[in-house]
Amino acid sequence: MKRRVTLLLVVATTALAAGSVAPATGSLAPAAGAVAVTPTATAKTCSSGWTHGIIGGVHKCLRAGQFCARRYDRQYHRYGFHCHRYDPEVERYRLMRAR
């Protein structure tokens, strides 16, 4: 008998918790008191000729000649690039394709 009562309480609690979620509305505007939800991750795509990589925890599109951060050189190596070439005109490093 105690198991049935416990099971009934669990089912009732679960049903109440599921019922407390606000239903979706047909309009584009959020309902009063509703919190707008944004996606936590988005897929980033790169154009043809670019290589997708994650550098410093950020999604980047990589290509030779682009500026790079020297401190992430090891991460660039994963995607076939080096950050060794210094450009004195702009005083920054640029990506090179690994050979």
C-alpha positions as CSV (number, residue, x, y, z in Angstrom):
1,M,0.0,0.0,0.0
2,K,2.9,2.4,0.8
3,R,4.4,1.8,-2.6
4,R,1.2,2.7,-4.4
5,V,0.9,5.9,-2.4
6,T,4.5,6.8,-3.1
7,L,4.1,6.1,-6.8
8,L,0.9,8.1,-6.9
9,L,2.7,11.1,-5.3
10,V,5.6,10.8,-7.7
11,V,3.3,10.7,-10.7
12,A,1.2,13.6,-9.4
13,T,4.3,15.8,-8.7
14,T,5.7,15.0,-12.2
15,A,2.3,15.9,-13.8
16,L,2.1,19.2,-11.9
17,A,5.7,20.1,-12.8
18,A,5.0,19.3,-16.5
19,G,1.8,21.3,-16.5
20,S,3.4,24.4,-15.1
21,V,5.4,25.0,-18.3
22,A,3.9,27.8,-20.3
23,P,2.4,26.6,-23.6
24,A,3.6,28.1,-26.8
25,T,1.6,31.0,-28.2
26,G,0.7,31.5,-31.9
27,S,2.1,35.0,-32.0
28,L,5.7,36.0,-32.5
29,A,5.8,38.2,-29.4
30,P,6.5,36.4,-26.1
31,A,3.6,36.0,-23.7
32,A,3.4,38.2,-20.7
33,G,5.9,37.1,-18.1
34,A,7.6,34.7,-20.5
35,V,11.3,34.7,-21.0
36,A,12.7,34.7,-24.5
37,V,15.0,31.7,-25.1
38,T,18.0,32.0,-27.4
39,P,19.8,29.0,-28.8
40,T,23.0,28.2,-26.8
41,A,25.0,27.1,-29.8
42,T,24.8,28.0,-33.5
43,A,26.4,26.3,-36.4
44,K,28.9,28.5,-38.2
45,T,29.7,27.8,-41.8
46,C,32.5,29.1,-43.8
47,S,32.6,30.0,-47.5
48,S,34.4,28.0,-50.0
49,G,38.2,28.4,-49.7
50,W,38.0,29.0,-45.9
51,T,38.6,26.5,-43.2
52,H,36.4,26.3,-40.1
53,G,38.3,26.2,-36.8
54,I,37.8,26.8,-33.1
55,I,40.5,29.2,-31.9
56,G,40.6,30.4,-28.3
57,G,37.1,28.9,-27.8
58,V,35.6,30.9,-30.7
59,H,34.5,29.7,-34.1
60,K,36.6,31.2,-36.8
61,C,36.9,31.0,-40.6
62,L,40.6,30.7,-41.4
63,R,42.5,31.5,-44.6
64,A,46.1,32.3,-45.4
65,G,46.8,36.0,-45.1
66,Q,44.3,36.7,-42.3
67,F,45.4,38.3,-39.1
68,C,46.2,35.8,-36.3
69,A,47.0,35.8,-32.6
70,R,50.5,34.4,-31.9
71,R,49.5,32.9,-28.6
72,Y,47.1,30.6,-30.4
73,D,49.7,29.2,-32.8
74,R,49.3,25.6,-31.6
75,Q,45.6,25.8,-32.2
76,Y,46.1,27.0,-35.7
77,H,48.4,24.0,-36.3
78,R,45.3,21.7,-35.9
79,Y,43.8,23.2,-39.0
80,G,46.9,23.3,-41.1
81,F,48.1,26.9,-40.5
82,H,51.0,28.7,-38.8
83,C,51.0,32.1,-37.1
84,H,54.7,32.9,-37.6
85,R,54.8,35.6,-40.3
86,Y,55.0,39.1,-38.9
87,D,53.7,41.9,-41.1
88,P,55.7,45.1,-40.1
89,E,53.3,47.4,-42.1
90,V,50.5,46.7,-39.7
91,E,52.6,45.3,-36.8
92,R,50.6,42.1,-36.6
93,Y,51.0,38.4,-37.4
94,R,49.3,36.8,-40.4
95,L,48.3,33.2,-41.1
96,M,50.4,31.0,-43.4
97,R,49.5,27.5,-44.8
98,A,51.5,24.8,-43.2
99,R,53.8,23.0,-45.6
